[in-house]
């Protein structure tokens, strides 16, 4: 079953609206808003530079990290029942809905990453533990002349 293509603009618009509604009642600290809106800014970067793998990868990584930070924000700052007004309940509900929607968004953004030419595995620049000897070059080559003169020979005085 093939999922329909979803526009990156729609994903960003939905998460922007849910984040605005989640921030509406000042229950969460500023880090909730800063984290989510900065990730959405990376999503706008991914829209502007359609061929950039870095932009879409940064957006995907940011979405994955905000899943963790949103869980922490909701669990730590959830108010007790006697302090829950309708506005607070709505705000928390939208934050939780945004949190539940993020894994689906991550999957869709990952598909977009693949469409832009990304790899199956994520490469963060760390080399593997195994040794790849296909590009091995010996440093004991005797054909190359020495770069520096031999210090054991004494210099001849000029005549």
Long-range contacts (C-beta under 8 A, 24 or more apart in sequence): 3-108, 3-111, 6-108, 8-43, 8-46, 8-47, 8-109, 8-112, 9-47, 11-43, 11-105, 11-108, 11-109, 12-40, 12-43, 12-44, 12-47, 14-101, 14-105, 15-40, 15-43, 15-98, 15-101, 15-102, 15-105, 16-40, 18-94, 18-95, 18-97, 18-98, 18-101, 19-95, 19-98, 21-90, 21-91, 21-94, 21-95, 22-91, 22-92, 22-94, 22-95, 22-98, 23-91, 24-87, 24-90, 24-91, 24-94, 25-87, 25-88, 25-90, 25-91, 27-77, 27-79, 27-88, 27-91, 27-92, 28-73, 28-77, 28-95, 29-73, 29-77, 31-69, 31-73, 32-69, 32-70, 32-73, 32-95, 35-65, 35-66, 35-69, 36-66, 36-70, 36-98, 38-62, 39-63, 39-65, 39-66, 46-112, 50-116, 51-116, 52-116, 53-113, 53-116, 53-117, 53-118, 56-109, 56-112, 56-113, 56-116, 56-118, 57-113, 57-118, 57-122, 59-109, 60-106, 60-109, 60-110, 60-113, 63-102, 63-105, 63-106, 63-109, 64-106, 66-102, 67-99, 67-102, 67-103, 67-106, 70-95, 70-98, 70-99, 70-102, 71-99, 74-99
